[in-house]
Amino acid sequence: MQRKHFLFACFILLAAPAWADRGRGGGDAPQGGQSRGITPAQAGEMARRQTGGRVLAVTAGDGGYRVKVLTPQGEVRYVFVPGR
């Protein structure tokens, strides 16, 4: 149960910059005419499920997200998750 709370807190911290960029207009409307993609939290969750590890960081770039994961074997891996 405590692990779920930790993961939720990590996702909140990872998604906070995306929420801040929306400004006061709010809503989920796409910006700049782009179609909606996945959020950093969703990218982290996808990488976590794929590797079975713990998400350390999520950075945006190249049309998706680069997710840094600590595997159960103690290895640090980077997983690319496409933005759409």
Phi and psi restraints in degrees (range 20) as a CNS / XPLOR table:
assign (resid 1 and name C) (resid 2 and name N)
       (resid 2 and name CA) (resid 2 and name C) 1.0 -65.6 20.0 2
assign (resid 2 and name N) (resid 2 and name CA)
       (resid 2 and name C) (resid 3 and name N) 1.0 -33.9 20.0 2
assign (resid 2 and name C) (resid 3 and name N)
       (resid 3 and name CA) (resid 3 and name C) 1.0 -63.6 20.0 2
assign (resid 3 and name N) (resid 3 and name CA)
       (resid 3 and name C) (resid 4 and name N) 1.0 -38.2 20.0 2
assign (resid 3 and name C) (resid 4 and name N)
       (resid 4 and name CA) (resid 4 and name C) 1.0 -62.1 20.0 2
assign (resid 4 and name N) (resid 4 and name CA)
       (resid 4 and name C) (resid 5 and name N) 1.0 -40.9 20.0 2
assign (resid 4 and name C) (resid 5 and name N)
       (resid 5 and name CA) (resid 5 and name C) 1.0 -65.1 20.0 2
assign (resid 5 and name N) (resid 5 and name CA)
       (resid 5 and name C) (resid 6 and name N) 1.0 -40.2 20.0 2
assign (resid 5 and name C) (resid 6 and name N)
       (resid 6 and name CA) (resid 6 and name C) 1.0 -63.6 20.0 2
assign (resid 6 and name N) (resid 6 and name CA)
       (resid 6 and name C) (resid 7 and name N) 1.0 -45.7 20.0 2
assign (resid 6 and name C) (resid 7 and name N)
       (resid 7 and name CA) (resid 7 and name C) 1.0 -63.3 20.0 2
assign (resid 7 and name N) (resid 7 and name CA)
       (resid 7 and name C) (resid 8 and name N) 1.0 -41.1 20.0 2
assign (resid 7 and name C) (resid 8 and name N)
       (resid 8 and name CA) (resid 8 and name C) 1.0 -61.3 20.0 2
assign (resid 8 and name N) (resid 8 and name CA)
       (resid 8 and name C) (resid 9 and name N) 1.0 -43.0 20.0 2
assign (resid 8 and name C) (resid 9 and name N)
       (resid 9 and name CA) (resid 9 and name C) 1.0 -63.4 20.0 2
assign (resid 9 and name N) (resid 9 and name CA)
       (resid 9 and name C) (resid 10 and name N) 1.0 -40.1 20.0 2
assign (resid 9 and name C) (resid 10 and name N)
       (resid 10 and name CA) (resid 10 and name C) 1.0 -62.7 20.0 2
assign (resid 10 and name N) (resid 10 and name CA)
       (resid 10 and name C) (resid 11 and name N) 1.0 -42.8 20.0 2
assign (resid 10 and name C) (resid 11 and name N)
       (resid 11 and name CA) (resid 11 and name C) 1.0 -66.2 20.0 2
assign (resid 11 and name N) (resid 11 and name CA)
       (resid 11 and name C) (resid 12 and name N) 1.0 -37.3 20.0 2
assign (resid 11 and name C) (resid 12 and name N)
       (resid 12 and name CA) (resid 12 and name C) 1.0 -62.6 20.0 2
assign (resid 12 and name N) (resid 12 and name CA)
       (resid 12 and name C) (resid 13 and name N) 1.0 -45.3 20.0 2
assign (resid 12 and name C) (resid 13 and name N)
       (resid 13 and name CA) (resid 13 and name C) 1.0 -65.2 20.0 2
assign (resid 13 and name N) (resid 13 and name CA)
       (resid 13 and name C) (resid 14 and name N) 1.0 -37.9 20.0 2
assign (resid 13 and name C) (resid 14 and name N)
       (resid 14 and name CA) (resid 14 and name C) 1.0 -70.8 20.0 2
assign (resid 14 and name N) (resid 14 and name CA)
       (resid 14 and name C) (resid 15 and name N) 1.0 -33.6 20.0 2
assign (resid 14 and name C) (resid 15 and name N)
       (resid 15 and name CA) (resid 15 and name C) 1.0 -86.4 20.0 2
assign (resid 15 and name N) (resid 15 and name CA)
       (resid 15 and name C) (resid 16 and name N) 1.0 -15.1 20.0 2
assign (resid 15 and name C) (resid 16 and name N)
       (resid 16 and name CA) (resid 16 and name C) 1.0 -55.0 20.0 2
assign (resid 16 and name N) (resid 16 and name CA)
       (resid 16 and name C) (resid 17 and name N) 1.0 -44.6 20.0 2
assign (resid 16 and name C) (resid 17 and name N)
       (resid 17 and name CA) (resid 17 and name C) 1.0 -59.8 20.0 2
assign (resid 17 and name N) (resid 17 and name CA)
       (resid 17 and name C) (resid 18 and name N) 1.0 -35.3 20.0 2
assign (resid 17 and name C) (resid 18 and name N)
       (resid 18 and name CA) (resid 18 and name C) 1.0 -66.9 20.0 2
assign (resid 18 and name N) (resid 18 and name CA)
       (resid 18 and name C) (resid 19 and name N) 1.0 -38.3 20.0 2
assign (resid 18 and name C) (resid 19 and name N)
       (resid 19 and name CA) (resid 19 and name C) 1.0 -67.2 20.0 2
assign (resid 19 and name N) (resid 19 and name CA)
       (resid 19 and name C) (resid 20 and name N) 1.0 -39.1 20.0 2
assign (resid 19 and name C) (resid 20 and name N)
       (resid 20 and name CA) (resid 20 and name C) 1.0 -66.1 20.0 2
assign (resid 20 and name N) (resid 20 and name CA)
       (resid 20 and name C) (resid 21 and name N) 1.0 -32.3 20.0 2
assign (resid 20 and name C) (resid 21 and name N)
       (resid 21 and name CA) (resid 21 and name C) 1.0 -71.4 20.0 2
assign (resid 21 and name N) (resid 21 and name CA)
       (resid 21 and name C) (resid 22 and name N) 1.0 -17.7 20.0 2
assign (resid 21 and name C) (resid 22 and name N)
       (resid 22 and name CA) (resid 22 and name C) 1.0 -71.0 20.0 2
assign (resid 22 and name N) (resid 22 and name CA)
       (resid 22 and name C) (resid 23 and name N) 1.0 -21.8 20.0 2
assign (resid 22 and name C) (resid 23 and name N)
       (resid 23 and name CA) (resid 23 and name C) 1.0 74.2 20.0 2
assign (resid 23 and name N) (resid 23 and name CA)
       (resid 23 and name C) (resid 24 and name N) 1.0 -164.5 20.0 2
assign (resid 23 and name C) (resid 24 and name N)
       (resid 24 and name CA) (resid 24 and name C) 1.0 -81.3 20.0 2
assign (resid 24 and name N) (resid 24 and name CA)
       (resid 24 and name C) (resid 25 and name N) 1.0 -12.7 20.0 2
assign (resid 24 and name C) (resid 25 and name N)
       (resid 25 and name CA) (resid 25 and name C) 1.0 -63.7 20.0 2
assign (resid 25 and name N) (resid 25 and name CA)
       (resid 25 and name C) (resid 26 and name N) 1.0 -30.7 20.0 2
assign (resid 25 and name C) (resid 26 and name N)
       (resid 26 and name CA) (resid 26 and name C) 1.0 64.5 20.0 2
assign (resid 26 and name N) (resid 26 and name CA)
       (resid 26 and name C) (resid 27 and name N) 1.0 -166.8 20.0 2
assign (resid 26 and name C) (resid 27 and name N)
       (resid 27 and name CA) (resid 27 and name C) 1.0 78.6 20.0 2
assign (resid 27 and name N) (resid 27 and name CA)
       (resid 27 and name C) (resid 28 and name N) 1.0 175.4 20.0 2
assign (resid 27 and name C) (resid 28 and name N)
       (resid 28 and name CA) (resid 28 and name C) 1.0 -110.5 20.0 2
assign (resid 28 and name N) (resid 28 and name CA)
       (resid 28 and name C) (resid 29 and name N) 1.0 21.3 20.0 2
assign (resid 28 and name C) (resid 29 and name N)
       (resid 29 and name CA) (resid 29 and name C) 1.0 -66.1 20.0 2
assign (resid 29 and name N) (resid 29 and name CA)
       (resid 29 and name C) (resid 30 and name N) 1.0 136.8 20.0 2
assign (resid 29 and name C) (resid 30 and name N)
       (resid 30 and name CA) (resid 30 and name C) 1.0 -63.7 20.0 2
assign (resid 30 and name N) (resid 30 and name CA)
       (resid 30 and name C) (resid 31 and name N) 1.0 147.2 20.0 2
assign (resid 30 and name C) (resid 31 and name N)
       (resid 31 and name CA) (resid 31 and name C) 1.0 -104.8 20.0 2
assign (resid 31 and name N) (resid 31 and name CA)
       (resid 31 and name C) (resid 32 and name N) 1.0 146.0 20.0 2
assign (resid 31 and name C) (resid 32 and name N)
       (resid 32 and name CA) (resid 32 and name C) 1.0 66.7 20.0 2
assign (resid 32 and name N) (resid 32 and name CA)
       (resid 32 and name C) (resid 33 and name N) 1.0 22.1 20.0 2
assign (resid 32 and name C) (resid 33 and name N)
       (resid 33 and name CA) (resid 33 and name C) 1.0 73.9 20.0 2
assign (resid 33 and name N) (resid 33 and name CA)
       (resid 33 and name C) (resid 34 and name N) 1.0 10.5 20.0 2
assign (resid 33 and name C) (resid 34 and name N)
       (resid 34 and name CA) (resid 34 and name C) 1.0 -86.4 20.0 2
assign (resid 34 and name N) (resid 34 and name CA)
       (resid 34 and name C) (resid 35 and name N) 1.0 146.4 20.0 2
assign (resid 34 and name C) (resid 35 and name N)
       (resid 35 and name CA) (resid 35 and name C) 1.0 -75.0 20.0 2
assign (resid 35 and name N) (resid 35 and name CA)
       (resid 35 and name C) (resid 36 and name N) 1.0 157.5 20.0 2
assign (resid 35 and name C) (resid 36 and name N)
       (resid 36 and name CA) (resid 36 and name C) 1.0 -69.4 20.0 2
assign (resid 36 and name N) (resid 36 and name CA)
       (resid 36 and name C) (resid 37 and name N) 1.0 139.3 20.0 2
assign (resid 36 and name C) (resid 37 and name N)
       (resid 37 and name CA) (resid 37 and name C) 1.0 -117.1 20.0 2
assign (resid 37 and name N) (resid 37 and name CA)
       (resid 37 and name C) (resid 38 and name N) 1.0 -159.8 20.0 2
assign (resid 37 and name C) (resid 38 and name N)
       (resid 38 and name CA) (resid 38 and name C) 1.0 -89.5 20.0 2
assign (resid 38 and name N) (resid 38 and name CA)
       (resid 38 and name C) (resid 39 and name N) 1.0 160.1 20.0 2
assign (resid 38 and name C) (resid 39 and name N)
       (resid 39 and name CA) (resid 39 and name C) 1.0 -89.2 20.0 2
assign (resid 39 and name N) (resid 39 and name CA)
       (resid 39 and name C) (resid 40 and name N) 1.0 164.2 20.0 2
assign (resid 39 and name C) (resid 40 and name N)
       (resid 40 and name CA) (resid 40 and name C) 1.0 -58.3 20.0 2
assign (resid 40 and name N) (resid 40 and name CA)
       (resid 40 and name C) (resid 41 and name N) 1.0 -37.3 20.0 2
assign (resid 40 and name C) (resid 41 and name N)
       (resid 41 and name CA) (resid 41 and name C) 1.0 -64.0 20.0 2
assign (resid 41 and name N) (resid 41 and name CA)
       (resid 41 and name C) (resid 42 and name N) 1.0 -40.7 20.0 2
assign (resid 41 and name C) (resid 42 and name N)
       (resid 42 and name CA) (resid 42 and name C) 1.0 -66.5 20.0 2
assign (resid 42 and name N) (resid 42 and name CA)
       (resid 42 and name C) (resid 43 and name N) 1.0 -39.5 20.0 2
assign (resid 42 and name C) (resid 43 and name N)
       (resid 43 and name CA) (resid 43 and name C) 1.0 -62.8 20.0 2
assign (resid 43 and name N) (resid 43 and name CA)
       (resid 43 and name C) (resid 44 and name N) 1.0 -42.7 20.0 2
assign (resid 43 and name C) (resid 44 and name N)
       (resid 44 and name CA) (resid 44 and name C) 1.0 -62.4 20.0 2
assign (resid 44 and name N) (resid 44 and name CA)
       (resid 44 and name C) (resid 45 and name N) 1.0 -41.7 20.0 2
assign (resid 44 and name C) (resid 45 and name N)
       (resid 45 and name CA) (resid 45 and name C) 1.0 -65.3 20.0 2
assign (resid 45 and name N) (resid 45 and name CA)
       (resid 45 and name C) (resid 46 and name N) 1.0 -39.7 20.0 2
assign (resid 45 and name C) (resid 46 and name N)
       (resid 46 and name CA) (resid 46 and name C) 1.0 -63.4 20.0 2
assign (resid 46 and name N) (resid 46 and name CA)
       (resid 46 and name C) (resid 47 and name N) 1.0 -43.7 20.0 2
assign (resid 46 and name C) (resid 47 and name N)
       (resid 47 and name CA) (resid 47 and name C) 1.0 -66.6 20.0 2
assign (resid 47 and name N) (resid 47 and name CA)
       (resid 47 and name C) (resid 48 and name N) 1.0 -38.0 20.0 2
assign (resid 47 and name C) (resid 48 and name N)
       (resid 48 and name CA) (resid 48 and name C) 1.0 -62.7 20.0 2
assign (resid 48 and name N) (resid 48 and name CA)
       (resid 48 and name C) (resid 49 and name N) 1.0 -44.4 20.0 2
assign (resid 48 and name C) (resid 49 and name N)
       (resid 49 and name CA) (resid 49 and name C) 1.0 -65.6 20.0 2
assign (resid 49 and name N) (resid 49 and name CA)
       (resid 49 and name C) (resid 50 and name N) 1.0 -38.2 20.0 2
assign (resid 49 and name C) (resid 50 and name N)
       (resid 50 and name CA) (resid 50 and name C) 1.0 -67.5 20.0 2
assign (resid 50 and name N) (resid 50 and name CA)
       (resid 50 and name C) (resid 51 and name N) 1.0 -39.7 20.0 2
assign (resid 50 and name C) (resid 51 and name N)
       (resid 51 and name CA) (resid 51 and name C) 1.0 -100.0 20.0 2
assign (resid 51 and name N) (resid 51 and name CA)
       (resid 51 and name C) (resid 52 and name N) 1.0 -21.2 20.0 2
assign (resid 51 and name C) (resid 52 and name N)
       (resid 52 and name CA) (resid 52 and name C) 1.0 76.1 20.0 2
assign (resid 52 and name N) (resid 52 and name CA)
       (resid 52 and name C) (resid 53 and name N) 1.0 10.9 20.0 2
assign (resid 52 and name C) (resid 53 and name N)
       (resid 53 and name CA) (resid 53 and name C) 1.0 -101.6 20.0 2
assign (resid 53 and name N) (resid 53 and name CA)
       (resid 53 and name C) (resid 54 and name N) 1.0 -164.8 20.0 2
assign (resid 53 and name C) (resid 54 and name N)
       (resid 54 and name CA) (resid 54 and name C) 1.0 -109.7 20.0 2
assign (resid 54 and name N) (resid 54 and name CA)
       (resid 54 and name C) (resid 55 and name N) 1.0 130.8 20.0 2
assign (resid 54 and name C) (resid 55 and name N)
       (resid 55 and name CA) (resid 55 and name C) 1.0 -75.5 20.0 2
assign (resid 55 and name N) (resid 55 and name CA)
       (resid 55 and name C) (resid 56 and name N) 1.0 126.9 20.0 2
assign (resid 55 and name C) (resid 56 and name N)
       (resid 56 and name CA) (resid 56 and name C) 1.0 -101.5 20.0 2
assign (resid 56 and name N) (resid 56 and name CA)
       (resid 56 and name C) (resid 57 and name N) 1.0 -35.1 20.0 2
assign (resid 56 and name C) (resid 57 and name N)
       (resid 57 and name CA) (resid 57 and name C) 1.0 -161.5 20.0 2
assign (resid 57 and name N) (resid 57 and name CA)
       (resid 57 and name C) (resid 58 and name N) 1.0 152.5 20.0 2
assign (resid 57 and name C) (resid 58 and name N)
       (resid 58 and name CA) (resid 58 and name C) 1.0 -133.3 20.0 2
assign (resid 58 and name N) (resid 58 and name CA)
       (resid 58 and name C) (resid 59 and name N) 1.0 124.4 20.0 2
assign (resid 58 and name C) (resid 59 and name N)
       (resid 59 and name CA) (resid 59 and name C) 1.0 -125.9 20.0 2
assign (resid 59 and name N) (resid 59 and name CA)
       (resid 59 and name C) (resid 60 and name N) 1.0 142.5 20.0 2
assign (resid 59 and name C) (resid 60 and name N)
       (resid 60 and name CA) (resid 60 and name C) 1.0 -88.1 20.0 2
assign (resid 60 and name N) (resid 60 and name CA)
       (resid 60 and name C) (resid 61 and name N) 1.0 148.1 20.0 2
assign (resid 60 and name C) (resid 61 and name N)
       (resid 61 and name CA) (resid 61 and name C) 1.0 163.3 20.0 2
assign (resid 61 and name N) (resid 61 and name CA)
       (resid 61 and name C) (resid 62 and name N) 1.0 152.7 20.0 2
assign (resid 61 and name C) (resid 62 and name N)
       (resid 62 and name CA) (resid 62 and name C) 1.0 56.2 20.0 2
assign (resid 62 and name N) (resid 62 and name CA)
       (resid 62 and name C) (resid 63 and name N) 1.0 39.0 20.0 2
assign (resid 62 and name C) (resid 63 and name N)
       (resid 63 and name CA) (resid 63 and name C) 1.0 76.0 20.0 2
assign (resid 63 and name N) (resid 63 and name CA)
       (resid 63 and name C) (resid 64 and name N) 1.0 19.5 20.0 2
assign (resid 63 and name C) (resid 64 and name N)
       (resid 64 and name CA) (resid 64 and name C) 1.0 -170.9 20.0 2
assign (resid 64 and name N) (resid 64 and name CA)
       (resid 64 and name C) (resid 65 and name N) 1.0 -151.3 20.0 2
assign (resid 64 and name C) (resid 65 and name N)
       (resid 65 and name CA) (resid 65 and name C) 1.0 -130.6 20.0 2
assign (resid 65 and name N) (resid 65 and name CA)
       (resid 65 and name C) (resid 66 and name N) 1.0 140.9 20.0 2
assign (resid 65 and name C) (resid 66 and name N)
       (resid 66 and name CA) (resid 66 and name C) 1.0 -102.8 20.0 2
assign (resid 66 and name N) (resid 66 and name CA)
       (resid 66 and name C) (resid 67 and name N) 1.0 115.6 20.0 2
assign (resid 66 and name C) (resid 67 and name N)
       (resid 67 and name CA) (resid 67 and name C) 1.0 -108.9 20.0 2
assign (resid 67 and name N) (resid 67 and name CA)
       (resid 67 and name C) (resid 68 and name N) 1.0 124.5 20.0 2
assign (resid 67 and name C) (resid 68 and name N)
       (resid 68 and name CA) (resid 68 and name C) 1.0 -92.9 20.0 2
assign (resid 68 and name N) (resid 68 and name CA)
       (resid 68 and name C) (resid 69 and name N) 1.0 124.7 20.0 2
assign (resid 68 and name C) (resid 69 and name N)
       (resid 69 and name CA) (resid 69 and name C) 1.0 -128.7 20.0 2
assign (resid 69 and name N) (resid 69 and name CA)
       (resid 69 and name C) (resid 70 and name N) 1.0 139.9 20.0 2
assign (resid 69 and name C) (resid 70 and name N)
       (resid 70 and name CA) (resid 70 and name C) 1.0 -98.9 20.0 2
assign (resid 70 and name N) (resid 70 and name CA)
       (resid 70 and name C) (resid 71 and name N) 1.0 115.0 20.0 2
assign (resid 70 and name C) (resid 71 and name N)
       (resid 71 and name CA) (resid 71 and name C) 1.0 -76.2 20.0 2
assign (resid 71 and name N) (resid 71 and name CA)
       (resid 71 and name C) (resid 72 and name N) 1.0 163.0 20.0 2
assign (resid 71 and name C) (resid 72 and name N)
       (resid 72 and name CA) (resid 72 and name C) 1.0 -59.7 20.0 2
assign (resid 72 and name N) (resid 72 and name CA)
       (resid 72 and name C) (resid 73 and name N) 1.0 -23.0 20.0 2
assign (resid 72 and name C) (resid 73 and name N)
       (resid 73 and name CA) (resid 73 and name C) 1.0 -83.5 20.0 2
assign (resid 73 and name N) (resid 73 and name CA)
       (resid 73 and name C) (resid 74 and name N) 1.0 -0.8 20.0 2
assign (resid 73 and name C) (resid 74 and name N)
       (resid 74 and name CA) (resid 74 and name C) 1.0 89.9 20.0 2
assign (resid 74 and name N) (resid 74 and name CA)
       (resid 74 and name C) (resid 75 and name N) 1.0 9.1 20.0 2
assign (resid 74 and name C) (resid 75 and name N)
       (resid 75 and name CA) (resid 75 and name C) 1.0 -91.3 20.0 2
assign (resid 75 and name N) (resid 75 and name CA)
       (resid 75 and name C) (resid 76 and name N) 1.0 144.6 20.0 2
assign (resid 75 and name C) (resid 76 and name N)
       (resid 76 and name CA) (resid 76 and name C) 1.0 -96.3 20.0 2
assign (resid 76 and name N) (resid 76 and name CA)
       (resid 76 and name C) (resid 77 and name N) 1.0 125.5 20.0 2
assign (resid 76 and name C) (resid 77 and name N)
       (resid 77 and name CA) (resid 77 and name C) 1.0 -126.4 20.0 2
assign (resid 77 and name N) (resid 77 and name CA)
       (resid 77 and name C) (resid 78 and name N) 1.0 154.4 20.0 2
assign (resid 77 and name C) (resid 78 and name N)
       (resid 78 and name CA) (resid 78 and name C) 1.0 -112.2 20.0 2
assign (resid 78 and name N) (resid 78 and name CA)
       (resid 78 and name C) (resid 79 and name N) 1.0 131.1 20.0 2
assign (resid 78 and name C) (resid 79 and name N)
       (resid 79 and name CA) (resid 79 and name C) 1.0 -120.9 20.0 2
assign (resid 79 and name N) (resid 79 and name CA)
       (resid 79 and name C) (resid 80 and name N) 1.0 129.4 20.0 2
assign (resid 79 and name C) (resid 80 and name N)
       (resid 80 and name CA) (resid 80 and name C) 1.0 -93.4 20.0 2
assign (resid 80 and name N) (resid 80 and name CA)
       (resid 80 and name C) (resid 81 and name N) 1.0 129.3 20.0 2
assign (resid 80 and name C) (resid 81 and name N)
       (resid 81 and name CA) (resid 81 and name C) 1.0 -118.5 20.0 2
assign (resid 81 and name N) (resid 81 and name CA)
       (resid 81 and name C) (resid 82 and name N) 1.0 117.4 20.0 2
assign (resid 81 and name C) (resid 82 and name N)
       (resid 82 and name CA) (resid 82 and name C) 1.0 -59.1 20.0 2
assign (resid 82 and name N) (resid 82 and name CA)
       (resid 82 and name C) (resid 83 and name N) 1.0 147.4 20.0 2
assign (resid 82 and name C) (resid 83 and name N)
       (resid 83 and name CA) (resid 83 and name C) 1.0 -74.1 20.0 2
assign (resid 83 and name N) (resid 83 and name CA)
       (resid 83 and name C) (resid 84 and name N) 1.0 -11.6 20.0 2
